[in-house]
Amino acid sequence: QIQFAEDKQEFQKYPTKAGRRSLSRSISQSSTDSYSSAASYSDSSDDETSPRDKAQANSKGSSDFCVKNVKQAEFGRREIEIAEQDMSALISLRKRAQGEKPLAGAKIVGCTHITAQTAVLIETLVALGAQCRWTACNIYSTQNEVAAALAETGVPVFAWKGESEDDFWWCIDRCVNTEGWQANMILDDGGDLTHWVYKKHPSVFKKAQGIVEESVTGVHRLYQLSKAGKLCVPAMNVNDSVTKQKFDNLYCCRESILDGLKRTTDVMFGGKQVVVCGYGEVGKGCCSALKALGAIVCITEIDPICALQGCMDGFRVVKLNEVIRQMDLVITCTGNKNVVTREQLDRMKNGCIVCNMGHSNTEIDVASLRSPELTWERVRSQVDHVIWPDGKRVVLLAEVRFLSSTTPALALIELFNAPEGRYKQDVYLLPKKMDEYVASLHLSNFDAHLTELSDEQAKYMGLNKNGPFKPNYYRYGEMLAHTHTHLTYSLPVTFLLVSSGIRTSDLSVTSPTLLTTRVPAAGKIALG
């Protein structure tokens, strides 16, 4: 059975005031702003008046949008222009491809964070020929002034900061269910849009050419659909592309976690006890940043390989139940559900800060904190104190991730222009060649210059001079070494069982307790 988060069957046509502050399934109740110079700008973000209740039109007379205040468009345009200066790869792609219009005829419905950075992506897609309708995957991360700027340019955008759960689904439906327009491409972050289309508007998939998914949560949903034989169109998993994993999940999170925490708490992290749940690329970025500030960091993991990486990086691997009472900061980065339970929240020390770096509110059981015996106190924009009867306070913060944009843009181009039959109804990774192209677009920003292979060198390595330069099984920065012709495993001899397909001559003992074997790519190793 495919497991989705709690389904929202219907949205209310006319929302009630009480419904506007309900908990969204798409993000924890506690959230924070994405980085923006608009952080100090008073835009009535906390105003509970829903823009669904008022009529707005842009300067061209169009009213096909719903944002907090379209009059903020000028300020939002400045935000987008600032973001463009730091997004050289996407701007380079726009300049190179806008003459060819590779997305002419594409009708893209998108559900992502709506920030200055994603606005650059949306406007790039439009410049490449696409028609777009957009909504937010996160009820708190929308920069209202940026949404206004998009609406002013004619992009139908339905999003504002502080949506209720009912608003969230209403906005998605307004993007999908519109007269005279039907999407043929989906760009999703978290799987909520895809889920809604499957549930409410399955006819969209009759003309859809593909889905591009940005997050681990959404990718997991797609693989579930594929396994169950219910995936109707090809899907591209950009979350696991190298440029997304390393640069967005690792390097960007390494900086944005500190930015978000400092903006919302302004605490000193030196000497603080921190537990990071999950040591994937996002977790690695968080751990690296906090360790550099002098925090005492430990991790929780279910994967022995990731756990071993954590040990080798100098982090203690623990069980959350055993350390929860001592922690000053708890960060979740798993994409799973119930990583931090109500019982663990009850056991936290006074002043403990809880932050989600994953996609959805399922990682932290925030819903259980909406109970009569607990008091919620809003201390600043989207920073909440949850107060227990004995006076203990737990500080709930927001998701603070930034997103990469060039990779999903290329994935949309690839799926839309792929000849019939290249992609089946399955989930695919971004082609290695395209991953390398994304990376190459960034290099000029660093004044970096690649060395070119000679014909002799390329022939010796068995490579095309123009790439791809690594095989698909190569993992950048991973623990196991990979080469073009074999895999190398180093394991304690007591845990290595060699299958019958490997000859004794393939084995060499390098120490009394370590056995190293070179295994042909087609060979198998059984571990017991």
Secondary structure as UniProt FT lines:
FT   HELIX           18..21
FT   TURN            25..26
FT   HELIX           37..40
FT   TURN            45..46
FT   HELIX           51..53
FT   TURN            59..60
FT   HELIX           70..72
FT   HELIX           73..85
FT   HELIX           88..97
FT   TURN            98..100
FT   TURN            102..105
FT   STRAND          107..112
FT   HELIX           116..127
FT   TURN            128..129
FT   STRAND          131..136
FT   TURN            139..141
FT   HELIX           144..153
FT   STRAND          157..158
FT   TURN            161..162
FT   HELIX           165..176
FT   TURN            179..180
FT   STRAND          185..188
FT   HELIX           192..200
FT   HELIX           202..206
FT   STRAND          210..213
FT   HELIX           216..227
FT   TURN            228..229
FT   STRAND          235..237
FT   TURN            239..240
FT   HELIX           243..252
FT   HELIX           253..265
FT   TURN            270..271
FT   STRAND          273..277
FT   HELIX           281..292
FT   TURN            293..294
FT   STRAND          296..300
FT   HELIX           304..312
FT   TURN            313..314
FT   STRAND          316..317
FT   HELIX           320..323
FT   HELIX           324..326
FT   STRAND          329..332
FT   HELIX           342..347
FT   TURN            350..351
FT   STRAND          353..356
FT   TURN            361..363
FT   HELIX           367..369
FT   TURN            372..373
FT   STRAND          375..380
FT   TURN            381..382
FT   STRAND          383..387
FT   TURN            389..390
FT   STRAND          393..396
FT   HELIX           406..417
FT   TURN            420..421
FT   STRAND          427..429
FT   HELIX           432..443
FT   HELIX           444..446
FT   HELIX           455..461
FT   TURN            465..466
FT   TURN            472..473
FT   TURN            476..477
FT   STRAND          486..492
FT   HELIX           493..495
FT   STRAND          496..498
FT   TURN            500..501
FT   HELIX           504..506
FT   STRAND          507..511
FT   TURN            512..513
FT   STRAND          514..520
FT   TURN            521..522
FT   STRAND          525..527
//
